[in-house]
Every structure is written in structure tokens, then in C-alpha cells.
């Protein structure tokens, strides 16, 4: 049985004081739920203060992006080495970065290599756009994204994959549990083809896209879905906590079956 994961992607939200307040509102209760891995990904500016607040707790820290060079004249960028000092995970290839910052498969691949090079665990995001979904091209698109992201990379131990259909992100229009389960099963099968079956048995693949406390049950009841990457709802302590609690209950029940 894979340990479920709930990761909160705060995106470009929260000042340092807002981040501290949000963590203080949920830290103690999140810490107690040990059957789920909890990861929070605040903006770069809040990584250091949040790290201090969660020190000694079971909550893990992630960044939302990185640049692939180690150091140098890249004004405004953050390097893998800088992050390795601060956090354990890093989101790579989020659709908002692909869409607004022209991140290609090749760039995603370089970022994964750079992250792994310093021991950061990537949370690789893949997912199709609405028109691709409507044209029945979901499997083709996620396969292409997986292959380009992973070119030349040995199995990254401890990494996570998040299947996030672009049309479901921030829209309030989540996929159904069944749709997400099918695509995640397909992704697992594809990764097994690349790296072998044993590896995918403990690879955790998350669903992301408009997950809330209200619809979390539907996703967590699916056998292929190992957790969620939560955007909007991770900015509300009660919503995030509720998603983590529901995940713990449902996955606990499923594992006893
Ligand atoms: P959302 O974002 O939950 O606000 O849809 C998910 C994500 O982009 O990771």
C-alpha cells in the first residue's frame, strides 16, 4: 500500500505574514495525521519562514519551480542548490508554467535533471488541454509529456507525478474520479514500460484540478489515485485539513479491505 500524499500548491499567493498565519492555523492538526504525507509549497519568499515553523513536524516543504543552472548571471532565477538547502520537493512542469512561461518538454527535462542532481524530489505535472481532451488525445498527450520530461533520466526515487488536466485547474470543473483514475492507471502503465513494473508499485501519482473538501472523497476512493495536488483549496486551512483527514480515513479503510 502506497502512503497517500496531499500537496498544497499555493501558487503566487500569500505575503510572508499571510503564509505564517496560514501555517499556524493548520500546522498542529496536520502534524497529527501521520498516515498521509503532507507537503506545502508556498512561494519562494516564504520558504525560509515556513521551514522554521514546520521544523520538527511531519509536514514537508516544497518549492513551485526552479531554474536548471546551478548559479550565475540569471537575474531573478532560483537555483536547485539554493532550494536543496530549504526544501525536499519541487513542482516541475506545472501547466501554468508551460502555458505562461513557455516551458517545453526539454526545459522540464533539464529542470528534473537539475533537481535530482541536488537530491530534490520532483513533483512532475502533466495533463492535457481541453481541446486535446475533447479530441480524445489525452493518452497521447500525457505519454508525450512523460517521455519528453524523462528522457535520459534514471528512475527518480521518491518523486511524485501529478496528473492535472489543464481544463480542471482553477476552473471549479474537476474531472470525475473515474476519468482521473483511468488516466492515472494509464500513466502508471506507461511508466512501468519505461522503468519496470516494480518501480511503479510504489510510485505515487496524484490527481490535481479543482480538488476541494467537497469532492475529495470521490478521488480518494479510486485505487489508482494516491493523493492530490491542491491549489485554491490549499489556501484555506479548514479545507486543506479536511482533504488530508478524508484522505487518511478513506485510504486507511481501503487498505484494510
Ligand atoms: P486548483 O489548482 O486546485 O486551484 O485547481 C491545482 C493546481 O494547479 O495544482
py3Dmol code that shows the C-alpha trace and the ligand (Angstrom):
import py3Dmol

protein = """\
ATOM      1  CA  UNK A   1       0.000   0.000   0.000  1.00  0.00           C
ATOM      2  CA  UNK A   2       1.396   3.391  -1.020  1.00  0.00           C
ATOM      3  CA  UNK A   3       1.359   6.188   1.558  1.00  0.00           C
ATOM      4  CA  UNK A   4      -1.060   8.820   0.242  1.00  0.00           C
ATOM      5  CA  UNK A   5       0.134  12.384  -0.336  1.00  0.00           C
ATOM      6  CA  UNK A   6      -1.691  15.693  -0.191  1.00  0.00           C
ATOM      7  CA  UNK A   7       0.356  18.578  -1.566  1.00  0.00           C
ATOM      8  CA  UNK A   8      -0.723  22.204  -1.413  1.00  0.00           C
ATOM      9  CA  UNK A   9       0.375  24.440  -4.283  1.00  0.00           C
ATOM     10  CA  UNK A  10      -0.105  27.989  -3.041  1.00  0.00           C
ATOM     11  CA  UNK A  11       0.900  29.441  -6.419  1.00  0.00           C
ATOM     12  CA  UNK A  12       1.559  33.213  -6.412  1.00  0.00           C
ATOM     13  CA  UNK A  13      -0.406  33.815  -3.228  1.00  0.00           C
ATOM     14  CA  UNK A  14       0.430  34.925   0.326  1.00  0.00           C
ATOM     15  CA  UNK A  15       2.809  37.516   1.657  1.00  0.00           C
ATOM     16  CA  UNK A  16       5.254  36.281   4.286  1.00  0.00           C
ATOM     17  CA  UNK A  17       2.910  37.268   7.118  1.00  0.00           C
ATOM     18  CA  UNK A  18      -0.077  35.623   5.413  1.00  0.00           C
ATOM     19  CA  UNK A  19       1.964  32.450   4.883  1.00  0.00           C
ATOM     20  CA  UNK A  20       2.939  32.369   8.559  1.00  0.00           C
ATOM     21  CA  UNK A  21      -0.691  32.850   9.589  1.00  0.00           C
ATOM     22  CA  UNK A  22      -1.898  30.072   7.288  1.00  0.00           C
ATOM     23  CA  UNK A  23       0.717  27.615   8.548  1.00  0.00           C
ATOM     24  CA  UNK A  24      -0.041  28.494  12.169  1.00  0.00           C
ATOM     25  CA  UNK A  25      -3.726  27.810  11.559  1.00  0.00           C
ATOM     26  CA  UNK A  26      -3.156  24.251  10.404  1.00  0.00           C
ATOM     27  CA  UNK A  27       0.283  23.048  11.468  1.00  0.00           C
ATOM     28  CA  UNK A  28      -0.602  21.372  14.780  1.00  0.00           C
ATOM     29  CA  UNK A  29      -3.568  19.463  13.391  1.00  0.00           C
ATOM     30  CA  UNK A  30      -1.839  18.464  10.154  1.00  0.00           C
ATOM     31  CA  UNK A  31       1.118  17.194  12.124  1.00  0.00           C
ATOM     32  CA  UNK A  32      -1.085  14.694  13.960  1.00  0.00           C
ATOM     33  CA  UNK A  33      -2.273  12.955  10.776  1.00  0.00           C
ATOM     34  CA  UNK A  34       0.672  10.677  10.152  1.00  0.00           C
ATOM     35  CA  UNK A  35      -0.891   8.212   7.696  1.00  0.00           C
ATOM     36  CA  UNK A  36      -0.751  10.833   4.924  1.00  0.00           C
ATOM     37  CA  UNK A  37       2.321  12.689   3.626  1.00  0.00           C
ATOM     38  CA  UNK A  38       1.565  16.411   3.722  1.00  0.00           C
ATOM     39  CA  UNK A  39       3.568  18.781   1.552  1.00  0.00           C
ATOM     40  CA  UNK A  40       3.107  22.528   1.362  1.00  0.00           C
ATOM     41  CA  UNK A  41       4.549  24.579  -1.495  1.00  0.00           C
ATOM     42  CA  UNK A  42       4.489  28.292  -0.643  1.00  0.00           C
ATOM     43  CA  UNK A  43       6.066  30.971  -2.865  1.00  0.00           C
ATOM     44  CA  UNK A  44       9.886  31.251  -2.771  1.00  0.00           C
ATOM     45  CA  UNK A  45       9.701  34.274  -0.475  1.00  0.00           C
ATOM     46  CA  UNK A  46       8.009  32.258   2.261  1.00  0.00           C
ATOM     47  CA  UNK A  47      10.048  29.051   2.083  1.00  0.00           C
ATOM     48  CA  UNK A  48      12.526  30.041   4.792  1.00  0.00           C
ATOM     49  CA  UNK A  49       9.999  31.302   7.369  1.00  0.00           C
ATOM     50  CA  UNK A  50       7.631  28.368   6.733  1.00  0.00           C
ATOM     51  CA  UNK A  51      10.543  25.972   7.117  1.00  0.00           C
ATOM     52  CA  UNK A  52      11.192  27.349  10.607  1.00  0.00           C
ATOM     53  CA  UNK A  53       7.524  26.971  11.569  1.00  0.00           C
ATOM     54  CA  UNK A  54       7.202  23.341  10.491  1.00  0.00           C
ATOM     55  CA  UNK A  55      10.602  22.241  11.811  1.00  0.00           C
ATOM     56  CA  UNK A  56      10.235  19.050  13.850  1.00  0.00           C
ATOM     57  CA  UNK A  57       6.720  18.364  12.486  1.00  0.00           C
ATOM     58  CA  UNK A  58       5.658  15.732   9.948  1.00  0.00           C
ATOM     59  CA  UNK A  59       4.863  18.404   7.335  1.00  0.00           C
ATOM     60  CA  UNK A  60       7.186  18.574   4.349  1.00  0.00           C
ATOM     61  CA  UNK A  61       8.149  21.556   2.267  1.00  0.00           C
ATOM     62  CA  UNK A  62       8.272  22.041  -1.496  1.00  0.00           C
ATOM     63  CA  UNK A  63       9.019  24.840  -3.952  1.00  0.00           C
ATOM     64  CA  UNK A  64       6.931  25.608  -7.024  1.00  0.00           C
ATOM     65  CA  UNK A  65       9.682  25.936  -9.604  1.00  0.00           C
ATOM     66  CA  UNK A  66      13.448  26.190 -10.101  1.00  0.00           C
ATOM     67  CA  UNK A  67      15.934  27.131 -12.799  1.00  0.00           C
ATOM     68  CA  UNK A  68      18.155  24.388 -14.120  1.00  0.00           C
ATOM     69  CA  UNK A  69      21.532  26.150 -13.864  1.00  0.00           C
ATOM     70  CA  UNK A  70      23.474  25.865 -10.632  1.00  0.00           C
ATOM     71  CA  UNK A  71      24.441  29.553 -10.350  1.00  0.00           C
ATOM     72  CA  UNK A  72      25.472  32.570 -12.367  1.00  0.00           C
ATOM     73  CA  UNK A  73      24.134  35.542 -14.306  1.00  0.00           C
ATOM     74  CA  UNK A  74      20.453  34.575 -14.479  1.00  0.00           C
ATOM     75  CA  UNK A  75      18.793  37.577 -12.876  1.00  0.00           C
ATOM     76  CA  UNK A  76      15.694  36.682 -10.947  1.00  0.00           C
ATOM     77  CA  UNK A  77      16.085  32.909 -11.072  1.00  0.00           C
ATOM     78  CA  UNK A  78      16.367  30.420  -8.196  1.00  0.00           C
ATOM     79  CA  UNK A  79      18.805  27.522  -8.485  1.00  0.00           C
ATOM     80  CA  UNK A  80      18.464  23.898  -7.387  1.00  0.00           C
ATOM     81  CA  UNK A  81      21.333  24.343  -4.923  1.00  0.00           C
ATOM     82  CA  UNK A  82      19.515  27.218  -3.215  1.00  0.00           C
ATOM     83  CA  UNK A  83      16.377  25.124  -2.855  1.00  0.00           C
ATOM     84  CA  UNK A  84      18.129  21.976  -1.693  1.00  0.00           C
ATOM     85  CA  UNK A  85      19.080  23.944   1.387  1.00  0.00           C
ATOM     86  CA  UNK A  86      15.476  24.791   2.140  1.00  0.00           C
ATOM     87  CA  UNK A  87      13.068  22.111   0.999  1.00  0.00           C
ATOM     88  CA  UNK A  88      12.642  18.496  -0.057  1.00  0.00           C
ATOM     89  CA  UNK A  89      10.295  18.722  -3.059  1.00  0.00           C
ATOM     90  CA  UNK A  90       9.894  20.913  -6.132  1.00  0.00           C
ATOM     91  CA  UNK A  91       6.954  21.171  -8.526  1.00  0.00           C
ATOM     92  CA  UNK A  92       8.160  20.907 -12.122  1.00  0.00           C
ATOM     93  CA  UNK A  93       6.254  21.310 -15.384  1.00  0.00           C
ATOM     94  CA  UNK A  94       3.071  22.796 -13.949  1.00  0.00           C
ATOM     95  CA  UNK A  95       0.694  23.681 -16.786  1.00  0.00           C
ATOM     96  CA  UNK A  96       0.727  27.348 -15.757  1.00  0.00           C
ATOM     97  CA  UNK A  97       4.475  27.375 -16.372  1.00  0.00           C
ATOM     98  CA  UNK A  98       4.079  25.565 -19.685  1.00  0.00           C
ATOM     99  CA  UNK A  99       1.310  27.984 -20.695  1.00  0.00           C
ATOM    100  CA  UNK A 100       2.521  31.394 -19.450  1.00  0.00           C
ATOM    101  CA  UNK A 101       6.288  30.905 -19.385  1.00  0.00           C
ATOM    102  CA  UNK A 102       6.718  28.747 -22.481  1.00  0.00           C
ATOM    103  CA  UNK A 103       8.192  25.766 -20.669  1.00  0.00           C
ATOM    104  CA  UNK A 104       8.774  22.993 -23.149  1.00  0.00           C
ATOM    105  CA  UNK A 105       9.341  19.294 -22.530  1.00  0.00           C
ATOM    106  CA  UNK A 106      13.045  19.927 -22.994  1.00  0.00           C
ATOM    107  CA  UNK A 107      13.116  22.590 -20.266  1.00  0.00           C
ATOM    108  CA  UNK A 108      11.079  20.364 -17.946  1.00  0.00           C
ATOM    109  CA  UNK A 109      13.588  17.592 -18.563  1.00  0.00           C
ATOM    110  CA  UNK A 110      16.532  19.873 -17.690  1.00  0.00           C
ATOM    111  CA  UNK A 111      14.771  21.013 -14.527  1.00  0.00           C
ATOM    112  CA  UNK A 112      14.146  17.431 -13.417  1.00  0.00           C
ATOM    113  CA  UNK A 113      17.791  16.553 -14.009  1.00  0.00           C
ATOM    114  CA  UNK A 114      18.888  19.648 -12.078  1.00  0.00           C
ATOM    115  CA  UNK A 115      16.553  18.848  -9.178  1.00  0.00           C
ATOM    116  CA  UNK A 116      17.683  15.236  -8.952  1.00  0.00           C
ATOM    117  CA  UNK A 117      21.303  16.332  -9.138  1.00  0.00           C
ATOM    118  CA  UNK A 118      20.986  18.037  -5.751  1.00  0.00           C
ATOM    119  CA  UNK A 119      18.659  15.484  -4.167  1.00  0.00           C
ATOM    120  CA  UNK A 120      15.397  17.431  -4.578  1.00  0.00           C
ATOM    121  CA  UNK A 121      12.334  15.275  -5.265  1.00  0.00           C
ATOM    122  CA  UNK A 122      10.386  16.414  -8.312  1.00  0.00           C
ATOM    123  CA  UNK A 123       6.590  16.630  -8.393  1.00  0.00           C
ATOM    124  CA  UNK A 124       6.203  16.294 -12.155  1.00  0.00           C
ATOM    125  CA  UNK A 125       2.935  17.727 -13.511  1.00  0.00           C
ATOM    126  CA  UNK A 126       1.395  16.511 -16.728  1.00  0.00           C
ATOM    127  CA  UNK A 127      -2.066  16.893 -18.251  1.00  0.00           C
ATOM    128  CA  UNK A 128      -3.981  17.639 -21.416  1.00  0.00           C
ATOM    129  CA  UNK A 129      -5.745  20.830 -22.517  1.00  0.00           C
ATOM    130  CA  UNK A 130      -9.493  20.990 -23.106  1.00  0.00           C
ATOM    131  CA  UNK A 131      -9.273  20.741 -26.890  1.00  0.00           C
ATOM    132  CA  UNK A 132      -6.935  17.764 -26.594  1.00  0.00           C
ATOM    133  CA  UNK A 133      -9.331  16.105 -24.197  1.00  0.00           C
ATOM    134  CA  UNK A 134     -12.282  16.720 -26.484  1.00  0.00           C
ATOM    135  CA  UNK A 135     -10.356  15.345 -29.440  1.00  0.00           C
ATOM    136  CA  UNK A 136      -9.733  12.108 -27.484  1.00  0.00           C
ATOM    137  CA  UNK A 137      -5.979  12.809 -27.314  1.00  0.00           C
ATOM    138  CA  UNK A 138      -5.465  12.611 -23.527  1.00  0.00           C
ATOM    139  CA  UNK A 139      -3.380   9.423 -23.583  1.00  0.00           C
ATOM    140  CA  UNK A 140      -1.246  10.640 -26.474  1.00  0.00           C
ATOM    141  CA  UNK A 141      -0.558  13.995 -24.756  1.00  0.00           C
ATOM    142  CA  UNK A 142       0.344  12.557 -21.344  1.00  0.00           C
ATOM    143  CA  UNK A 143       2.584   9.965 -22.998  1.00  0.00           C
ATOM    144  CA  UNK A 144       4.399  12.650 -24.966  1.00  0.00           C
ATOM    145  CA  UNK A 145       4.827  14.794 -21.833  1.00  0.00           C
ATOM    146  CA  UNK A 146       6.121  11.850 -19.820  1.00  0.00           C
ATOM    147  CA  UNK A 147       8.600  10.756 -22.467  1.00  0.00           C
ATOM    148  CA  UNK A 148       9.997  14.236 -23.091  1.00  0.00           C
ATOM    149  CA  UNK A 149      10.239  15.005 -19.365  1.00  0.00           C
ATOM    150  CA  UNK A 150      12.038  11.779 -18.559  1.00  0.00           C
ATOM    151  CA  UNK A 151      14.469  11.491 -21.475  1.00  0.00           C
ATOM    152  CA  UNK A 152      17.822  10.229 -20.225  1.00  0.00           C
ATOM    153  CA  UNK A 153      16.709  10.080 -16.608  1.00  0.00           C
ATOM    154  CA  UNK A 154      17.143   7.050 -14.385  1.00  0.00           C
ATOM    155  CA  UNK A 155      14.203   6.247 -12.189  1.00  0.00           C
ATOM    156  CA  UNK A 156      13.919   9.200  -9.822  1.00  0.00           C
ATOM    157  CA  UNK A 157      13.372   7.633  -6.403  1.00  0.00           C
ATOM    158  CA  UNK A 158      10.939   9.470  -4.162  1.00  0.00           C
ATOM    159  CA  UNK A 159       9.494  11.541  -6.987  1.00  0.00           C
ATOM    160  CA  UNK A 160       5.790  12.195  -7.454  1.00  0.00           C
ATOM    161  CA  UNK A 161       3.705  12.591 -10.571  1.00  0.00           C
ATOM    162  CA  UNK A 162       0.595  14.775 -10.656  1.00  0.00           C
ATOM    163  CA  UNK A 163      -1.975  14.295 -13.366  1.00  0.00           C
ATOM    164  CA  UNK A 164      -3.618  17.663 -13.784  1.00  0.00           C
ATOM    165  CA  UNK A 165      -5.961  18.111 -16.733  1.00  0.00           C
ATOM    166  CA  UNK A 166      -5.495  21.764 -17.713  1.00  0.00           C
ATOM    167  CA  UNK A 167      -9.237  22.304 -18.121  1.00  0.00           C
ATOM    168  CA  UNK A 168      -9.788  21.344 -14.474  1.00  0.00           C
ATOM    169  CA  UNK A 169      -7.198  23.683 -12.931  1.00  0.00           C
ATOM    170  CA  UNK A 170      -8.649  26.680 -11.137  1.00  0.00           C
ATOM    171  CA  UNK A 171     -11.917  26.313 -13.028  1.00  0.00           C
ATOM    172  CA  UNK A 172     -14.073  24.618 -10.416  1.00  0.00           C
ATOM    173  CA  UNK A 173     -14.713  21.954 -13.065  1.00  0.00           C
ATOM    174  CA  UNK A 174     -12.893  18.892 -11.707  1.00  0.00           C
ATOM    175  CA  UNK A 175     -12.525  15.657 -13.637  1.00  0.00           C
ATOM    176  CA  UNK A 176     -14.651  12.788 -12.360  1.00  0.00           C
ATOM    177  CA  UNK A 177     -12.993  10.269 -10.087  1.00  0.00           C
ATOM    178  CA  UNK A 178     -13.441   7.615 -12.755  1.00  0.00           C
ATOM    179  CA  UNK A 179     -11.816   9.714 -15.522  1.00  0.00           C
ATOM    180  CA  UNK A 180      -8.876  10.629 -13.307  1.00  0.00           C
ATOM    181  CA  UNK A 181      -8.465   7.024 -12.137  1.00  0.00           C
ATOM    182  CA  UNK A 182      -8.364   5.746 -15.708  1.00  0.00           C
ATOM    183  CA  UNK A 183      -5.775   8.261 -16.873  1.00  0.00           C
ATOM    184  CA  UNK A 184      -3.625   7.728 -13.797  1.00  0.00           C
ATOM    185  CA  UNK A 185      -3.778   3.961 -14.361  1.00  0.00           C
ATOM    186  CA  UNK A 186      -2.644   4.618 -17.920  1.00  0.00           C
ATOM    187  CA  UNK A 187       0.234   6.832 -16.707  1.00  0.00           C
ATOM    188  CA  UNK A 188       1.365   4.137 -14.245  1.00  0.00           C
ATOM    189  CA  UNK A 189       1.282   1.572 -17.013  1.00  0.00           C
ATOM    190  CA  UNK A 190       3.388   3.839 -19.236  1.00  0.00           C
ATOM    191  CA  UNK A 191       5.969   4.466 -16.529  1.00  0.00           C
ATOM    192  CA  UNK A 192       6.123   0.717 -15.951  1.00  0.00           C
ATOM    193  CA  UNK A 193       7.015   0.333 -19.627  1.00  0.00           C
ATOM    194  CA  UNK A 194       9.857   2.836 -19.208  1.00  0.00           C
ATOM    195  CA  UNK A 195      11.252   1.695 -15.866  1.00  0.00           C
ATOM    196  CA  UNK A 196       9.766  -1.680 -14.998  1.00  0.00           C
ATOM    197  CA  UNK A 197       6.715  -2.750 -13.041  1.00  0.00           C
ATOM    198  CA  UNK A 198       8.206  -2.957  -9.530  1.00  0.00           C
ATOM    199  CA  UNK A 199       9.069   0.710  -9.603  1.00  0.00           C
ATOM    200  CA  UNK A 200       5.545   1.844 -10.350  1.00  0.00           C
ATOM    201  CA  UNK A 201       4.179  -0.184  -7.473  1.00  0.00           C
ATOM    202  CA  UNK A 202       5.478   2.420  -5.059  1.00  0.00           C
ATOM    203  CA  UNK A 203       5.306   5.467  -7.339  1.00  0.00           C
ATOM    204  CA  UNK A 204       2.681   7.855  -6.043  1.00  0.00           C
ATOM    205  CA  UNK A 205       0.550   9.537  -8.696  1.00  0.00           C
ATOM    206  CA  UNK A 206      -1.720  12.383  -7.619  1.00  0.00           C
ATOM    207  CA  UNK A 207      -4.743  13.999  -9.188  1.00  0.00           C
ATOM    208  CA  UNK A 208      -4.914  17.799  -9.389  1.00  0.00           C
ATOM    209  CA  UNK A 209      -7.537  20.222 -10.664  1.00  0.00           C
ATOM    210  CA  UNK A 210     -10.259  21.858  -8.554  1.00  0.00           C
ATOM    211  CA  UNK A 211      -9.928  19.411  -5.650  1.00  0.00           C
ATOM    212  CA  UNK A 212     -11.902  20.664  -2.629  1.00  0.00           C
ATOM    213  CA  UNK A 213     -13.074  19.319   0.716  1.00  0.00           C
ATOM    214  CA  UNK A 214     -16.411  18.654  -1.001  1.00  0.00           C
ATOM    215  CA  UNK A 215     -15.142  16.427  -3.838  1.00  0.00           C
ATOM    216  CA  UNK A 216     -12.007  14.896  -2.233  1.00  0.00           C
ATOM    217  CA  UNK A 217     -13.857  11.672  -1.298  1.00  0.00           C
ATOM    218  CA  UNK A 218     -14.624  10.913  -4.912  1.00  0.00           C
ATOM    219  CA  UNK A 219     -10.939  10.988  -5.845  1.00  0.00           C
ATOM    220  CA  UNK A 220      -9.558   9.253  -2.780  1.00  0.00           C
ATOM    221  CA  UNK A 221     -11.929   6.321  -3.273  1.00  0.00           C
ATOM    222  CA  UNK A 222     -10.166   5.496  -6.536  1.00  0.00           C
ATOM    223  CA  UNK A 223      -7.478   2.806  -6.299  1.00  0.00           C
ATOM    224  CA  UNK A 224      -5.007   4.382  -8.750  1.00  0.00           C
ATOM    225  CA  UNK A 225      -5.152   7.855  -7.193  1.00  0.00           C
ATOM    226  CA  UNK A 226      -2.586   8.205  -4.413  1.00  0.00           C
ATOM    227  CA  UNK A 227      -3.485  11.719  -3.322  1.00  0.00           C
ATOM    228  CA  UNK A 228      -3.974  15.223  -4.628  1.00  0.00           C
ATOM    229  CA  UNK A 229      -2.151  18.356  -5.668  1.00  0.00           C
ATOM    230  CA  UNK A 230      -4.426  21.068  -4.337  1.00  0.00           C
ATOM    231  CA  UNK A 231      -4.335  24.690  -5.499  1.00  0.00           C
ATOM    232  CA  UNK A 232      -7.094  27.064  -4.402  1.00  0.00           C
ATOM    233  CA  UNK A 233      -8.333  24.909  -1.513  1.00  0.00           C
ATOM    234  CA  UNK A 234      -4.838  24.704  -0.011  1.00  0.00           C
ATOM    235  CA  UNK A 235      -5.055  28.407   0.845  1.00  0.00           C
ATOM    236  CA  UNK A 236      -7.837  27.735   3.343  1.00  0.00           C
ATOM    237  CA  UNK A 237      -6.652  25.918   6.455  1.00  0.00           C
ATOM    238  CA  UNK A 238     -10.004  24.214   7.137  1.00  0.00           C
ATOM    239  CA  UNK A 239     -10.347  22.974   3.529  1.00  0.00           C
ATOM    240  CA  UNK A 240      -6.794  21.649   3.352  1.00  0.00           C
ATOM    241  CA  UNK A 241      -7.091  19.930   6.725  1.00  0.00           C
ATOM    242  CA  UNK A 242     -10.383  18.375   5.746  1.00  0.00           C
ATOM    243  CA  UNK A 243      -8.874  16.992   2.499  1.00  0.00           C
ATOM    244  CA  UNK A 244      -5.981  15.471   4.458  1.00  0.00           C
ATOM    245  CA  UNK A 245      -8.348  13.974   7.072  1.00  0.00           C
ATOM    246  CA  UNK A 246     -10.664  12.489   4.457  1.00  0.00           C
ATOM    247  CA  UNK A 247      -7.672  11.020   2.619  1.00  0.00           C
ATOM    248  CA  UNK A 248      -6.412   9.399   5.791  1.00  0.00           C
ATOM    249  CA  UNK A 249      -9.816   7.859   6.551  1.00  0.00           C
ATOM    250  CA  UNK A 250     -10.597   6.639   3.043  1.00  0.00           C
ATOM    251  CA  UNK A 251      -7.168   5.259   2.179  1.00  0.00           C
ATOM    252  CA  UNK A 252      -6.986   3.634   5.634  1.00  0.00           C
ATOM    253  CA  UNK A 253     -10.324   1.928   5.007  1.00  0.00           C
ATOM    254  CA  UNK A 254      -9.286   0.810   1.500  1.00  0.00           C
ATOM    255  CA  UNK A 255      -6.043  -0.668   2.780  1.00  0.00           C
ATOM    256  CA  UNK A 256      -7.892  -2.787   5.348  1.00  0.00           C
ATOM    257  CA  UNK A 257     -10.186  -4.291   2.706  1.00  0.00           C
TER     258      UNK A 257
END
"""
ligand_1 = """\
9
LIG
P -6.623 24.129 -8.305
O -5.094 24.033 -8.774
O -6.806 23.148 -7.196
O -6.809 25.551 -7.872
O -7.455 23.783 -9.492
C -4.410 22.812 -8.830
C -3.007 23.029 -9.328
O -2.814 23.846 -10.229
O -2.039 22.393 -8.862
"""
view = py3Dmol.view(width=600, height=400)
view.addModel(protein, "pdb")
view.setStyle({"model": 0}, {"cartoon": {"style": "trace"}})
view.addModel(ligand_1, "xyz")
view.setStyle({"model": 1}, {"stick": {}})
view.zoomTo()
view.show()
